[in-house]
Amino acid sequence: MHRLTHYPLCPRSRAIRLALGELDIGLELAEMKPWDVGPAFLALNPAGELPVLALETGFILHGTYAISEYVGEEITRHPVDGGPVPLFPGNREERAEVRRLVDWFLRKFHDEVGLPVLEEKVYRRFRAGTDPAPDVDVLRAARHNLRYHLSYVAYLTNERNWLAGEMLSFADFAAAAELSAMDYLGEVPWDDHPAARLWYARIKSRPAFRPLLAERVPEAPPPPAHYPDLDF
């Protein structure tokens, strides 16, 4: 079985878990805490970043981009129903749009919202020599940025069936991964962004999401009551 080194609240790890879950690919999970990168993990991935996928063959894939692209090339038909693989579907232009949005959420959203919130609300409490109290100015800026990104999700879903076009793609998994981590921490003002909420409810209802919704992370407070609710 393939082995994924991840952290439950790491959005980039979540994106890969959603994508592989959608393809019904079984995984053995190994947890690595982002604030506790040691020599063993650096030997696995010198970049010191999650996720890392060790294939059954022994080949190791580092990072969300490499993993998703490898899987998208390796699997040409859905292993369950034989349909299109929901990672990078469509023609060259459509696939380029998927990749643009994957980068938007896994880089821009992550830098402006996901990582600052995780750092302030979870990670910093475990970093040696660091004041465990969150920086309220950092959180205020991240929350402001989050509203901008939710508005962009709403704009995309008003124009399209899914974020990148008419077909479900890895762009949806990347965005849902980032937003689900923020939702676990009670940071997403869904009531103010109904179009984004409707899109999230659609993807949240897919079977691949169930393992994430059932997980609880000991290092973080319990998620809000709506977090696992498919009809929220």
Secondary structure, DSSP 8 states (H G I E B T S, - for coil): -EEEEE-TT-HHHHHHHHHHHHTT--EEEEE--TT---HHHHHH-TT--S-EEE-TTS-EEESHHHHHHHHHHH--S-TTT----SSS-SSHHHHHHHHHHHHIIIIIIIIIIIHHHHHHHTGGGGSTTS--S--HHHHHHHHHHHHHHHHHHHHHHHHSSSSSSSS--HHHHHHHHHHHHHHHTT---GGG-HHHHHHHHHHHTSGGGHHHHH---TTS----TTTT-S--
